[in-house]
């Protein structure tokens, strides 16, 4: 049955009102003011950063690292300049006028040994102190000269390689501080800000970190191991909770094992630290899992987290013994 004229007239105003409201709302959305209102402003972005403890911590740690680097390398440049003027006092005028730029040197002779190995790697002669002289076990670090060699290939030659070592040090120290934040996971967020201050307030440690040696890179990889160990620990705790949807996985221990291999390739003395990571994680696996396969899972966790590092160390010892007649390396093993 068709609607009567009276019923049509009665419903029309309500439909027209809804159409007008929809049209008005679309016009407001398309207006420049509304589009500007919907976009995050710079002030809003700054407020969002300040409201995120992780971002504030990263910025705070980076600023402290750069400040300490500026102080250290400025002092190093001043010392290098003093030595130059002692032997070549006629260079004073050119240095004062800025006509000659001074490249600061490394503060330790061991740094130059790493530089020599890095140069040989870049020239296609890895593990040789001097290119063409054959294998040498004199390097105290397997991985660090390869990191320096990347800078050599990138154009940092001679004393300028120290600038690349400084870049590596700053990035490594920042990575160490970011990983160290995990130590404060169960504490109030503000306590994590103590880590950069305390870590960079020790003069002897600062000198070691920025000196061009492998210590900064070593601590960065150690922090990576700490984070991976903590991730594996939390994964085991979740897997022990009924209905949590998590089960034992070999991946966390495998990632820890690969990072541990990097750690001993920087300094073989890291072996006890890796043993602590592996055995503690294996025991936690044994306690957190149940069933007939829990011993198998604990043993697998121990092997996955420790075998890669053991392979690196044994491989280095065998190589040294075969090529030099002595399995030990200078300052290690």
C-alpha positions in Angstrom: 0.0 0.0 0.0 1.4 3.4 -1.0 2.2 6.1 1.6 -0.3 8.9 1.9 0.8 12.5 1.2 0.5 13.3 4.9 2.9 10.5 6.0 5.5 11.5 3.4 5.4 15.1 4.5 5.8 14.0 8.1 9.0 12.0 7.6 10.8 14.3 5.1 12.1 16.9 7.6 14.0 14.2 9.6 15.7 12.8 6.5 16.6 16.3 5.3 18.1 17.1 8.7 20.3 14.0 8.6 21.5 14.9 5.1 22.4 18.4 6.2 24.3 17.1 9.3 26.3 14.6 7.2 27.2 17.4 4.7 28.2 19.8 7.4 30.5 17.2 9.1 32.2 16.4 5.8 32.8 20.0 5.1 34.4 20.4 8.6 36.6 17.4 7.9 37.8 18.7 4.6 38.5 22.2 5.9 42.2 23.3 6.3 41.7 24.0 10.0 40.5 20.5 10.7 43.3 18.9 8.6 45.9 21.0 10.5 44.2 20.0 13.8 44.4 16.3 12.9 48.2 16.5 12.2 50.6 16.1 15.0 52.4 19.4 15.6 56.1 19.8 16.6 55.0 20.6 20.1 52.9 17.5 20.3 55.8 15.4 19.0 58.1 16.9 21.7 55.5 16.2 24.3 55.2 12.6 23.1 59.0 12.1 23.3 59.1 13.5 26.9 56.3 11.2 27.9 58.2 8.2 26.7 60.9 7.1 29.3 62.7 5.0 26.6 63.1 7.9 24.2 64.2 10.3 26.9 66.7 7.7 28.2 68.2 7.2 24.7 68.5 11.0 24.1 70.0 11.5 27.6 72.5 8.6 27.1 73.5 9.8 23.6 74.2 13.4 24.9 76.4 12.1 27.7 78.3 9.9 25.4 78.9 12.8 22.9 79.9 15.1 25.8 82.5 12.7 27.2 83.8 12.0 23.7 84.2 15.7 23.0 86.1 16.2 26.2 88.4 13.2 25.7 89.2 13.7 22.1 89.8 17.5 22.5 92.3 16.7 25.2 93.9 14.0 22.9 94.1 16.6 20.1 95.8 19.1 22.5 98.4 16.5 23.5 99.1 15.6 19.9 99.5 19.3 19.1 101.9 19.8 22.0 104.1 16.9 20.8 104.1 18.3 17.2 105.1 21.8 18.4 107.8 20.3 20.6 109.5 18.8 17.6 108.4 21.3 15.0 107.9 24.7 16.7 107.8 26.4 13.3 104.3 24.8 12.8 102.8 27.1 15.5 101.8 29.9 13.1 100.0 27.6 10.7 98.2 25.8 13.5 97.1 29.1 15.1 95.9 30.4 11.8 94.0 27.2 11.0 95.9 26.7 7.8 96.8 23.1 8.9 94.4 20.7 10.4 95.8 18.3 13.0 94.7 14.7 13.2 94.8 13.4 16.8 96.7 10.2 17.5 95.8 7.1 19.6 96.9 7.2 23.3 98.2 3.7 23.4 100.6 1.6 21.3 98.3 -1.4 21.4 95.8 0.5 19.4 98.3 0.8 16.5 98.7 -3.0 16.6 95.0 -3.3 15.9 95.4 -0.6 13.1 98.2 -2.7 11.5 96.0 -5.9 11.5 93.1 -3.8 10.1 95.3 -2.4 7.3 96.4 -5.9 6.4 92.8 -7.1 6.3 91.8 -4.2 4.0 94.7 -5.1 1.8 93.5 -8.7 1.5 95.9 -10.3 4.1 93.7 -11.1 7.2 95.4 -12.2 10.4 98.8 -10.8 9.3 100.4 -8.1 11.3 102.3 -6.9 8.2 100.9 -7.7 4.8 102.9 -10.6 3.2 104.6 -11.7 6.4 102.2 -14.6 7.0 99.8 -15.6 9.8 100.4 -13.9 13.2 98.8 -14.9 16.5 99.8 -11.5 18.0 96.3 -10.0 17.8 94.4 -10.0 21.0 91.1 -9.7 19.2 89.8 -11.6 16.2 86.8 -9.4 15.3 87.9 -5.9 16.2 90.5 -5.5 13.4 87.7 -6.4 10.9 85.6 -3.6 12.3 88.5 -1.2 11.9 89.2 -2.5 8.4 85.7 -1.3 7.4 86.8 2.2 8.2 90.1 1.8 6.4 88.2 0.8 3.3 85.9 3.8 3.8 88.8 6.2 3.6 90.1 6.5 7.1 93.9 6.0 6.5 96.9 6.6 8.7 96.1 8.4 11.9 92.6 9.2 10.6 91.8 5.6 11.4 91.6 6.8 15.0 88.6 8.9 14.0 86.8 5.7 12.8 87.8 4.0 16.1 86.2 7.0 17.9 82.9 6.5 15.9 82.9 2.8 16.7 83.5 3.6 20.4 80.7 6.1 20.6 78.2 3.8 19.0 79.3 0.9 21.1 79.1 2.9 24.4 75.6 4.0 23.5 74.6 0.4 22.7 76.0 -0.6 26.1 73.9 2.0 27.9 70.8 1.0 26.0 71.3 -2.6 26.9 72.2 -1.8 30.5 68.7 -0.3 30.9 67.4 -3.9 31.1 69.1 -4.2 34.5 66.5 -1.7 35.8 63.5 -3.5 34.3 61.8 -4.2 37.7 62.7 -0.9 39.2 61.1 2.6 38.8 61.8 4.1 35.4 63.8 7.0 36.8 66.5 4.7 38.3 67.7 3.7 34.8 69.0 7.3 34.3 71.6 6.6 36.9 73.4 4.1 34.6 74.8 6.6 32.0 75.9 9.0 34.8 77.7 6.3 36.9 79.1 4.5 33.9 80.6 7.6 32.4 81.8 9.1 35.6 84.9 6.9 36.1 87.9 8.4 34.5 89.9 5.2 34.1 86.9 3.5 32.4 86.3 6.5 30.2 89.9 6.5 29.0 89.7 2.8 28.2 86.4 3.1 26.3 87.5 6.0 24.1 91.1 5.0 23.7 90.6 3.1 20.4 90.9 -0.4 22.0 88.2 -3.1 21.7 86.8 -2.6 25.2 83.8 -0.4 24.0 82.8 -2.9 21.4 83.2 -5.8 23.8 80.8 -4.2 26.3 78.3 -3.5 23.6 78.2 -7.1 22.6 78.1 -8.1 26.3 75.0 -5.9 26.6 73.5 -7.6 23.6 74.1 -11.0 25.3 72.5 -9.7 28.5 69.4 -8.6 26.6 69.1 -11.9 24.8 69.7 -13.8 28.0 66.9 -11.8 29.7 64.6 -12.4 26.8 65.2 -16.1 27.0 64.6 -16.0 30.7 61.3 -14.2 30.3 60.2 -16.6 27.6 60.8 -19.5 29.9 58.7 -17.9 32.6 55.9 -17.4 30.2 56.1 -21.0 29.0 55.7 -22.2 32.5 52.4 -20.3 33.0 49.4 -22.5 32.0 47.2 -21.1 29.2 49.8 -18.4 28.4 50.1 -19.6 24.8 53.9 -20.0 25.0 56.0 -23.1 24.8 59.7 -23.9 25.0 61.6 -22.7 21.9 65.2 -23.2 20.8 65.4 -19.7 19.2 66.2 -17.6 22.3 69.1 -19.9 23.3 70.3 -19.9 19.6 70.4 -16.1 19.4 72.3 -16.0 22.7 74.8 -18.5 21.4 75.5 -16.5 18.3 76.0 -13.3 20.3 78.3 -15.2 22.7 80.4 -16.3 19.7 80.8 -12.6 18.8 81.8 -11.8 22.3 84.6 -14.4 22.5 85.8 -13.3 19.1 86.4 -9.9 20.5 88.0 -11.1 23.8 88.4 -14.8 24.6 88.5 -14.0 28.3 84.7 -13.7 28.0 84.3 -17.5 28.3 83.4 -17.4 32.0 80.6 -14.9 31.3 79.2 -17.1 28.6 79.4 -20.1 30.9 77.3 -18.2 33.5 74.7 -17.2 30.9 74.5 -20.8 29.6 74.4 -22.7 32.9 71.9 -20.3 34.5 69.6 -20.5 31.5 69.9 -24.3 31.4 69.0 -24.6 35.1 66.1 -22.2 34.6 64.9 -24.3 31.7 65.0 -27.4 34.0 62.9 -25.6 36.7 60.4 -23.9 34.4 59.5 -26.8 32.2 57.9 -30.1 33.1 57.4 -33.5 31.6 59.8 -36.2 30.4 61.6 -33.9 28.0 62.6 -31.2 30.4 66.2 -32.6 30.8 66.5 -32.8 27.1 65.3 -29.2 26.7 67.7 -28.0 29.5 70.7 -29.7 27.9 69.7 -28.3 24.5 69.5 -24.8 25.9 73.0 -25.2 27.4 74.5 -26.5 24.2 72.8 -23.8 21.9 74.0 -21.0 24.2 77.6 -22.2 24.6 78.7 -24.3 21.7 79.1 -21.5 19.1 81.5 -19.6 21.5 83.4 -22.9 22.2 83.8 -23.5 18.5 85.4 -20.0 18.0 87.8 -20.5 20.8 88.8 -24.1 19.8 89.1 -23.0 16.2 91.5 -20.2 17.2 93.6 -22.4 19.3 93.9 -25.1 16.6 94.7 -22.5 14.0 97.4 -21.0 16.2 98.9 -24.4 16.9 98.9 -25.5 13.3 100.4 -22.3 11.9 102.7 -21.2 14.7 103.3 -24.3 16.8 101.7 -22.6 19.9 98.0 -22.7 20.6 98.0 -19.5 22.7 97.6 -16.0 21.4 99.3 -12.8 22.8 97.4 -11.6 25.8 94.6 -14.2 25.6 93.8 -17.9 26.0 
